[in-house]
Amino acid sequence: MPDRGADRTRPLADRMRPRTLDEFVGQEHLVGPGKPLRTQIERDDMGSLIFWGPPGTGKTTLAKIMAGMTKADFIEFSAVLSGIKEIKQVMADAERARQYGTRTIVFIDEIHRFNKAQQDAFLPHVEKGNIRLIGATTENPSFEIISALLSRSRVYVLKPLTEEQIVTLLKRALADVERGLGTLKVKASDEALAKVAAYSSGDARSAYNVLEVAAGLARAQVEEKATAEITDEIVQDALQKRVLLYDKSGEEHYNLISALHKSVRNSDADASLYWLGRMLEAGEDPLYIARRVVRMAVEDIGLADPTALALCMAARDAVDFIGMPEGNLALAQAVVYLALAPKSNALYSAYSDVQQDVERTAAEPVPLHLRNAPTGLMKGLGYGEGYKYAHDLEGKVADMQCLPDNLRNRVYYHPTKEGQEKRIREQMDEIQRRRSASKKPGTESGED
């Protein structure tokens, strides 16, 4: 049987796919000697598995190695291309094969793209043991895979490859005459390979693709029998534009905005700028970021620096007005300002307490003295009676209850000693002093 690895029409990443665990690079926490997944494979004691990790970390490769080591039929599904009809046909074939003593591993790439009905179709066959299911996903399985299937599977988390591991793979590909680029007689310095590795974001497939292009560019610049070299310039040409690991609707989207928000909250301007750049350079909607930045201004700075909200709104308007990439700097300015501003969540906490009270306490009517009384009937019913007009008082503060009786004396807003809130705190203390000192009845008024 011909070695498929020697088929030069296939991409380098596919040709260089490891065939055994000894060739496999990375994921030592799973497949290193004595580690859980390796032990399961070597004992041929596998159930159904879910591999969760970024692209290019070896999910498909591990599944194929496992099928080979356990001498099972390997059937590969793509959740993008397959439907219920194809699933049922394969499940029927697997059930018949089991009757003849043949085991079947069904590998589903991007299993998170299967809907609930499609995932349900695998359940009875997993329970009967007709198949061993291996699902690969880049998304958090807790959110994307039905609980019934998840409870019958063991989840293994695959990590991005380190730069050193990717350099090892690239060197192997350059030297491999049978499956790699060895016949091209191309060499590369450790620095050039490290640059490819750094730009791959832990994705071996992406690194192989760049190397293959770079090797072709290097080979085209020299005579046929001469040795070509992949220089930094060639690597840059091959990269063109770095493709960052990012999915606007996936978990990484929320991870990055979370990192940005928490860096701002922790007053780390450098980290805030970095996470902002990661999102913008990966193609995130700048107006989405602007909205979240406005949220940071009111949640984490609040009245400690009221200017923060105005600056963030101006940044949003700048992004909308001048567009990108110029708008990047407006967002960068806002993010750095927020990171360095005094921090207070007093207003955020205050409103959270208000929400809880609105939800959990009786919605008592507005006190009569606070009600508007535009008609004689309403005045006759006592609307506005006892209202004290603050402007008629010397201290401009009346000793008058403004909350309903069930929340009398409830305090929501507790300003901190940070930034402007220190002055606000002093002002609130003064208002309380004036309220206590106010004993004169004010002028009643029917105005709001």
C-alpha positions as CSV (number, residue, x, y, z in Angstrom):
1,M,0.0,0.0,0.0
2,P,1.6,3.4,-1.0
3,D,2.5,5.8,1.7
4,R,0.0,8.7,1.6
5,G,2.7,10.8,3.3
6,A,4.7,10.9,0.0
7,D,1.8,12.4,-2.0
8,R,3.2,15.8,-2.9
9,T,-0.1,17.2,-3.9
10,R,-1.2,17.2,-0.3
11,P,-0.4,20.2,2.0
12,L,2.8,19.9,4.1
13,A,0.8,19.9,7.3
14,D,-1.1,16.8,6.2
15,R,2.0,15.0,4.9
16,M,3.9,15.7,8.2
17,R,1.1,14.5,10.4
18,P,2.6,12.2,13.1
19,R,1.8,8.5,12.7
20,T,2.7,7.4,16.3
21,L,2.7,8.9,19.8
22,D,6.5,8.9,19.6
23,E,6.4,11.3,16.7
24,F,3.7,13.4,18.3
25,V,4.9,16.8,19.6
26,G,3.2,18.7,22.4
27,Q,0.4,17.8,24.9
28,E,2.8,16.1,27.2
29,H,0.3,16.6,30.0
30,L,-1.9,14.1,28.1
31,V,0.3,11.8,26.1
32,G,3.6,11.9,28.0
33,P,4.7,8.6,29.7
34,G,2.2,7.6,32.4
35,K,-0.2,10.4,31.6
36,P,-3.9,9.7,31.5
37,L,-4.7,9.7,27.7
38,R,-1.6,7.7,26.9
39,T,-2.4,5.1,29.5
40,Q,-5.9,4.8,28.1
41,I,-4.6,4.3,24.6
42,E,-2.0,1.8,25.6
43,R,-4.5,-0.2,27.7
44,D,-7.0,0.0,24.8
45,D,-9.4,1.3,27.5
46,M,-10.9,4.2,25.7
47,G,-14.5,5.5,25.9
48,S,-15.9,8.4,24.1
49,L,-13.7,11.5,24.2
50,I,-13.9,15.3,23.5
51,F,-10.7,17.1,22.5
52,W,-11.0,20.8,23.3
53,G,-8.3,23.1,22.1
54,P,-7.2,25.8,19.6
55,P,-6.6,25.0,15.9
56,G,-3.5,23.1,15.0
57,T,-2.8,21.5,18.4
58,G,-3.2,17.9,17.2
59,K,-6.8,16.9,17.8
60,T,-7.3,15.1,14.5
61,T,-3.8,13.6,14.6
62,L,-4.4,12.1,18.1
63,A,-7.7,10.6,17.0
64,K,-6.0,8.9,14.0
65,I,-3.1,7.7,16.1
66,M,-5.6,6.2,18.5
67,A,-7.5,4.4,15.8
68,G,-4.2,2.9,14.4
69,M,-3.0,1.8,17.8
70,T,-6.3,0.2,18.7
71,K,-6.8,-1.3,15.3
72,A,-10.2,0.3,14.9
73,D,-12.0,1.5,11.8
74,F,-11.6,5.3,11.6
75,I,-14.5,7.3,10.2
76,E,-14.1,11.1,10.0
77,F,-17.0,13.5,9.9
78,S,-17.0,17.2,9.3
79,A,-19.8,18.9,11.2
80,V,-19.8,21.6,8.5
81,L,-20.6,19.1,5.7
82,S,-22.5,16.3,7.3
83,G,-26.2,16.0,8.2
84,I,-28.6,13.5,9.9
85,K,-28.8,11.3,6.9
86,E,-25.0,10.7,6.7
87,I,-24.9,10.2,10.5
88,K,-27.6,7.5,10.4
89,Q,-25.9,5.6,7.5
90,V,-22.5,5.6,9.3
91,M,-24.1,4.5,12.6
92,A,-25.9,1.6,10.8
93,D,-22.6,0.5,9.2
94,A,-20.8,0.7,12.6
95,E,-23.5,-1.5,14.2
96,R,-23.1,-4.1,11.6
97,A,-19.3,-4.0,11.9
98,R,-19.5,-4.5,15.6
99,Q,-21.4,-7.8,15.0
100,Y,-18.3,-9.0,13.1
101,G,-16.0,-7.9,15.9
102,T,-14.7,-4.7,14.3
103,R,-14.6,-1.6,16.4
104,T,-15.3,1.9,14.9
105,I,-13.9,5.2,16.0
106,V,-16.1,8.1,14.7
107,F,-14.2,11.3,14.7
108,I,-16.2,14.5,14.4
109,D,-14.3,17.6,13.6
110,E,-15.9,20.9,14.8
111,I,-18.5,18.9,16.8
112,H,-19.8,22.2,18.2
113,R,-21.3,23.0,14.8
114,F,-23.6,20.1,15.1
115,N,-27.1,21.1,16.3
116,K,-28.9,19.3,19.2
117,A,-30.7,16.9,16.9
118,Q,-27.5,15.9,15.2
119,Q,-25.7,15.4,18.4
120,D,-28.7,13.4,19.8
121,A,-28.4,11.0,16.9
122,F,-25.0,9.7,18.2
123,L,-26.3,9.0,21.8
124,P,-27.9,5.5,21.4
125,H,-24.9,4.2,19.5
126,V,-22.5,5.6,22.1
127,E,-24.5,3.9,24.9
128,K,-24.7,0.6,23.0
129,G,-20.9,0.6,22.4
130,N,-21.4,0.5,18.6
131,I,-18.9,3.4,18.3
132,R,-16.3,5.2,20.2
133,L,-16.9,8.9,19.6
134,I,-14.1,11.4,19.5
135,G,-15.2,15.0,19.1
136,A,-12.9,17.9,18.4
137,T,-13.9,21.4,19.2
138,T,-12.3,24.9,19.5
139,E,-15.3,26.0,21.7
140,N,-16.0,25.4,25.3
141,P,-17.9,22.0,25.4
142,S,-19.9,23.1,28.4
143,F,-21.8,25.5,26.2
144,E,-21.6,23.8,22.8
145,I,-22.2,20.1,23.4
146,I,-25.4,18.6,24.8
147,S,-25.2,17.5,28.4
148,A,-26.3,13.9,27.6
149,L,-23.3,13.4,25.2
150,L,-20.9,15.4,27.4
151,S,-21.8,13.2,30.5
152,R,-20.8,10.1,28.5
153,S,-17.5,11.5,27.3
154,R,-14.2,12.4,28.9
155,V,-13.0,15.9,28.0
156,Y,-9.3,16.5,27.4
157,V,-8.0,20.0,27.0
158,L,-5.2,20.5,24.4
159,K,-2.9,23.5,24.8
160,P,-1.4,25.7,22.1
161,L,2.1,24.4,21.1
162,T,5.0,26.4,22.4
163,E,7.3,28.2,20.0
164,E,10.1,25.7,20.8
165,Q,7.8,22.8,19.9
166,I,6.8,24.4,16.6
167,V,10.4,25.1,15.7
168,T,11.1,21.4,16.3
169,L,8.3,20.5,13.9
170,L,9.6,22.9,11.3
171,K,13.1,21.6,11.5
172,R,11.8,18.1,11.1
173,A,9.8,19.1,8.0
174,L,12.9,20.8,6.4
175,A,15.0,17.7,6.9
176,D,12.4,15.0,6.0
177,V,13.0,13.8,2.4
178,E,10.2,11.3,2.3
179,R,7.3,13.5,3.5
180,G,8.7,17.0,4.1
181,L,10.7,19.5,2.2
182,G,14.1,17.7,2.3
183,T,14.3,17.3,-1.5
184,L,14.1,21.1,-1.9
185,K,17.5,21.6,-0.2
186,V,16.2,24.5,1.8
187,K,17.7,25.7,5.1
188,A,16.6,28.2,7.7
189,S,18.2,29.8,10.7
190,D,16.8,29.2,14.2
191,E,15.8,32.9,14.2
192,A,13.8,32.6,11.0
193,L,12.0,29.5,12.2
194,A,11.3,31.2,15.6
195,K,9.7,34.1,13.7
196,V,7.4,31.7,11.9
197,A,6.6,30.0,15.2
198,A,5.9,33.3,16.9
199,Y,3.4,34.3,14.2
200,S,1.6,31.0,14.3
201,S,0.0,31.6,17.7
202,G,0.6,27.9,18.8
203,D,-1.0,26.5,15.6
204,A,1.2,23.9,14.0
205,R,-0.9,23.8,10.8
206,S,-0.5,27.5,10.3
207,A,3.3,27.3,10.8
208,Y,3.6,24.4,8.3
209,N,1.6,26.5,5.7
210,V,4.0,29.5,6.2
211,L,7.0,27.3,6.0
212,E,5.8,25.7,2.7
213,V,5.3,29.0,1.1
214,A,8.6,30.4,2.4
215,A,10.5,27.3,1.1
216,G,9.0,27.8,-2.4
217,L,9.9,31.5,-2.3
218,A,13.5,30.7,-1.3
219,R,13.9,27.9,-3.9
220,A,12.8,30.3,-6.6
221,Q,15.6,32.7,-5.8
222,V,18.5,30.4,-6.4
223,E,19.7,27.9,-9.1
224,E,18.3,24.5,-9.1
225,K,21.2,22.6,-7.5
226,A,22.1,25.4,-5.0
227,T,21.0,25.3,-1.4
228,A,18.3,27.9,-0.7
229,E,17.9,29.8,2.5
230,I,14.7,31.1,4.2
231,T,15.7,34.6,5.3
232,D,13.7,37.0,7.6
233,E,12.6,38.9,4.5
234,I,11.2,35.7,2.9
235,V,9.4,34.8,6.1
236,Q,7.9,38.3,6.1
237,D,6.7,37.8,2.5
238,A,5.3,34.4,3.3
239,L,3.4,35.7,6.3
240,Q,1.9,38.8,4.6
241,K,-0.6,39.4,7.3
242,R,-0.6,37.5,10.6
243,V,-3.9,35.6,11.2
244,L,-4.6,35.9,14.9
245,L,-6.5,33.2,16.7
246,Y,-9.9,34.9,17.1
247,D,-13.5,34.1,16.6
248,K,-15.8,37.0,17.0
249,S,-18.7,34.8,18.2
250,G,-16.6,32.3,20.2
251,E,-15.0,31.9,23.6
252,E,-11.8,33.7,22.6
253,H,-13.9,36.8,21.9
254,Y,-15.1,36.9,25.5
255,N,-11.7,35.9,26.9
256,L,-10.0,38.9,25.2
257,I,-12.6,41.5,26.2
258,S,-12.5,40.1,29.7
259,A,-8.7,40.5,29.7
260,L,-9.0,44.1,28.5
261,H,-11.6,45.0,31.1
262,K,-9.7,43.4,34.0
263,S,-6.4,45.0,32.9
264,V,-8.2,48.4,33.0
265,R,-9.7,47.7,36.4
266,N,-6.2,46.8,37.7
267,S,-4.8,50.1,36.4
268,D,-2.4,48.3,34.0
269,A,-2.1,50.6,31.0
270,D,0.4,48.4,29.1
271,A,-1.7,45.3,29.4
272,S,-4.8,47.2,28.5
273,L,-3.2,48.5,25.3
274,Y,-2.0,45.0,24.4
275,W,-5.4,43.4,24.7
276,L,-7.0,46.2,22.8
277,G,-4.5,45.7,20.0
278,R,-5.1,42.0,20.0
279,M,-8.8,42.5,19.4
280,L,-8.5,45.3,16.9
281,E,-5.7,43.6,14.8
282,A,-7.8,40.5,14.7
283,G,-10.7,42.4,13.1
284,E,-13.0,43.0,16.0
285,D,-15.8,45.5,15.5
286,P,-14.3,48.8,17.0
287,L,-17.8,50.0,17.9
288,Y,-18.3,46.8,20.0
289,I,-15.0,47.7,21.9
290,A,-16.1,51.3,22.2
291,R,-19.4,50.2,23.9
292,R,-17.5,48.0,26.3
293,V,-15.0,50.8,27.1
294,V,-18.0,53.0,27.9
295,R,-19.2,50.3,30.3
296,M,-15.8,50.2,32.0
297,A,-16.0,54.0,32.6
298,V,-19.2,53.8,34.5
299,E,-18.6,50.4,36.2
300,D,-15.0,50.8,37.4
301,I,-14.4,54.6,37.5
302,G,-17.8,56.2,37.9
303,L,-17.9,59.4,39.8
304,A,-14.2,59.1,41.0
305,D,-13.5,60.7,37.6
306,P,-16.7,61.9,35.8
307,T,-14.5,63.0,32.8
308,A,-13.8,59.3,32.0
309,L,-17.3,58.7,30.6
310,A,-17.2,61.9,28.4
311,L,-13.8,60.8,27.1
312,C,-15.1,57.4,26.2
313,M,-18.1,58.8,24.4
314,A,-15.8,61.1,22.5
315,A,-13.7,58.0,21.5
316,R,-16.8,56.2,20.3
317,D,-17.8,59.3,18.2
318,A,-14.2,59.5,16.8
319,V,-14.3,55.9,15.7
320,D,-17.6,56.4,14.0
321,F,-16.5,59.7,12.4
322,I,-13.0,58.9,11.1
323,G,-13.3,55.1,10.8
324,M,-10.4,52.7,11.0
325,P,-7.5,52.4,11.3
326,E,-7.2,56.0,12.5
327,G,-9.9,55.3,15.1
328,N,-7.6,52.8,16.9
329,L,-5.8,55.7,18.5
330,A,-9.0,57.2,19.9
331,L,-9.8,53.8,21.6
332,A,-6.2,53.5,22.8
333,Q,-6.4,57.0,24.4
334,A,-9.6,56.1,26.1
335,V,-8.3,52.7,27.4
336,V,-5.1,54.2,28.8
337,Y,-7.1,57.0,30.5
338,L,-9.4,54.5,32.1
339,A,-6.5,52.4,33.3
340,L,-4.8,55.4,35.0
341,A,-7.9,57.0,36.3
342,P,-8.9,56.6,40.0
343,K,-11.1,53.6,40.5
344,S,-14.5,53.3,42.2
345,N,-17.3,50.8,41.8
346,A,-19.5,52.6,44.3
347,L,-22.0,53.7,41.8
348,Y,-22.1,50.2,40.2
349,S,-22.7,48.7,43.6
350,A,-25.3,51.2,44.5
351,Y,-27.4,50.5,41.4
352,S,-27.0,46.8,42.0
353,D,-28.5,47.2,45.4
354,V,-31.3,49.3,44.0
355,Q,-32.1,46.6,41.5
356,Q,-32.2,44.0,44.3
357,D,-34.6,46.1,46.4
358,V,-36.8,46.8,43.4
359,E,-37.0,43.1,42.8
360,R,-37.3,41.8,46.3
361,T,-39.4,44.5,48.2
362,A,-43.0,45.5,47.9
363,A,-43.5,48.3,45.3
364,E,-45.0,50.7,47.8
365,P,-46.8,53.8,46.4
366,V,-45.0,57.1,46.1
367,P,-45.4,59.0,49.3
368,L,-48.2,61.6,49.1
369,H,-45.9,64.6,49.7
370,L,-43.8,63.7,46.7
371,R,-46.7,63.3,44.3
372,N,-47.6,65.9,41.7
373,A,-51.0,67.6,42.2
374,P,-52.1,69.3,38.9
375,T,-55.9,69.1,39.7
376,G,-58.1,70.1,42.6
377,L,-59.2,66.5,43.1
378,M,-55.6,65.3,43.5
379,K,-54.9,68.1,46.0
380,G,-58.0,67.1,47.9
381,L,-56.7,63.6,48.1
382,G,-53.6,64.9,49.8
383,Y,-51.2,64.8,46.8
384,G,-48.3,67.1,47.5
385,E,-49.3,67.8,51.1
386,G,-46.3,68.3,53.3
387,Y,-43.8,68.8,50.5
388,K,-40.9,71.1,51.5
389,Y,-39.5,73.2,48.7
390,A,-35.7,73.0,49.1
391,H,-35.0,76.4,47.4
392,D,-37.0,78.2,50.2
393,L,-34.7,76.8,52.8
394,E,-31.4,78.4,53.9
395,G,-29.4,75.2,53.5
396,K,-31.3,74.1,50.3
397,V,-32.0,70.7,52.0
398,A,-35.3,69.8,53.6
399,D,-35.7,67.2,56.5
400,M,-38.0,65.2,54.3
401,Q,-38.3,61.5,53.6
402,C,-38.0,60.7,49.9
403,L,-37.9,56.9,50.0
404,P,-41.1,54.8,50.6
405,D,-41.7,53.7,54.2
406,N,-40.4,50.2,53.7
407,L,-37.0,51.5,52.6
408,R,-36.8,54.4,55.1
409,N,-33.2,55.5,55.7
410,R,-31.8,53.0,53.1
411,V,-28.4,54.1,51.9
412,Y,-27.2,52.9,48.4
413,Y,-24.4,55.1,47.4
414,H,-21.2,54.9,49.4
415,P,-18.6,57.0,47.7
416,T,-14.9,56.1,48.1
417,K,-12.0,58.3,49.0
418,E,-10.7,58.0,45.4
419,G,-10.5,61.0,43.0
420,Q,-13.6,63.2,42.8
421,E,-15.5,60.8,45.1
422,K,-13.5,62.1,48.0
423,R,-15.1,65.6,47.4
424,I,-18.5,64.0,46.8
425,R,-18.3,62.1,50.1
426,E,-17.6,65.3,51.9
427,Q,-20.5,67.0,50.1
428,M,-22.9,64.1,51.1
429,D,-21.8,64.5,54.8
430,E,-22.5,68.2,54.6
431,I,-26.0,67.5,53.0
432,Q,-26.7,65.1,55.9
433,R,-25.7,67.8,58.4
434,R,-28.0,70.3,56.8
435,R,-30.9,67.8,56.6
436,S,-30.5,67.2,60.4
437,A,-30.4,70.9,61.0
438,S,-33.4,71.7,58.9
439,K,-36.4,72.1,61.2
440,K,-38.4,74.9,59.5
441,P,-41.3,73.8,57.3
442,G,-40.8,74.8,53.7
443,T,-43.2,76.3,51.2
444,E,-45.7,73.7,49.9
445,S,-45.8,73.5,46.2
446,G,-47.6,71.5,43.6
447,E,-44.6,71.5,41.2
448,D,-42.4,68.4,40.6
